[in-house]
Each structure stands twice: as C-alpha cells, then as structure tokens.
C-alpha cells in the first residue's frame, strides 16, 4: 500500500510539473522558433510582405 501511494504522489507531482513546463517554458521556445522561421523565410524571399497602414509587417497572399 505504501508503494502505491508513493507512486501516485510522484505521478501527480510530475504531472503538474510537466503542465507548468509546457505552459511557461516550452510555449516561449516554440513562439521564438516560429518567429525565427518566418523571419528567415521573409529574408530568403519565400514569403512576401508589405507594410500596412499602421506600419506593421503584413503577409501577402499568393497572387497579390
């Protein structure tokens, strides 16, 4: 019985640690990776952009 409770407690603790890591650490890394990939595609000419009326970069649809 003690071993089962110990395993249950460990599973619960690591579940919450994993959720915390996913929500804070991993999400930031994924956002940085996506941003760097899109920036590189723009630099290499694979994705076209233009500035909108607010001065922000906007992706251009294919054929425009």
C-alpha positions in Angstrom: 0.0 0.0 0.0 2.8 2.5 0.8 4.5 1.9 -2.5 1.2 2.5 -4.4 0.6 5.8 -2.6 4.2 6.9 -3.2 3.9 6.1 -6.9 0.5 8.0 -7.0 2.0 11.0 -5.3 5.0 11.0 -7.6 2.7 10.8 -10.7 0.6 13.7 -9.5 3.6 15.9 -8.7 5.3 15.2 -12.1 2.0 15.8 -14.0 1.8 19.3 -12.5 5.5 20.0 -13.1 5.0 18.9 -16.8 2.0 21.1 -17.2 3.9 24.0 -15.8 6.8 23.5 -18.0 4.6 23.2 -21.1 2.6 26.3 -20.3 5.6 28.5 -19.5 8.9 27.3 -20.8 8.0 25.3 -23.9 5.5 27.8 -25.2 8.0 30.6 -25.2 10.6 28.5 -27.0 8.0 27.5 -29.6 7.0 31.1 -30.2 10.6 32.1 -30.7 11.2 29.2 -33.1 8.1 30.1 -35.2 9.1 33.8 -35.3 12.7 33.0 -36.4 11.4 30.6 -39.1 9.0 33.2 -40.5 11.7 35.9 -40.4 14.1 33.6 -42.2 11.5 32.8 -44.9 10.9 36.5 -45.4 14.7 37.2 -45.6 15.2 34.4 -48.2 12.3 35.7 -50.4 10.0 32.7 -49.9 7.3 34.8 -48.2 6.2 38.2 -49.4 5.3 41.0 -47.0 4.2 44.6 -47.1 3.6 47.4 -44.5 0.1 48.1 -43.5 -1.3 51.5 -42.7 -0.1 51.1 -39.0 3.5 50.4 -40.2 3.3 46.7 -39.2 4.5 43.9 -41.4 1.7 42.0 -43.1 2.0 38.7 -45.1 0.8 38.9 -48.7 -1.5 36.3 -50.2 -0.2 34.3 -53.1 -1.0 36.0 -56.3 -1.3 39.6 -55.0 
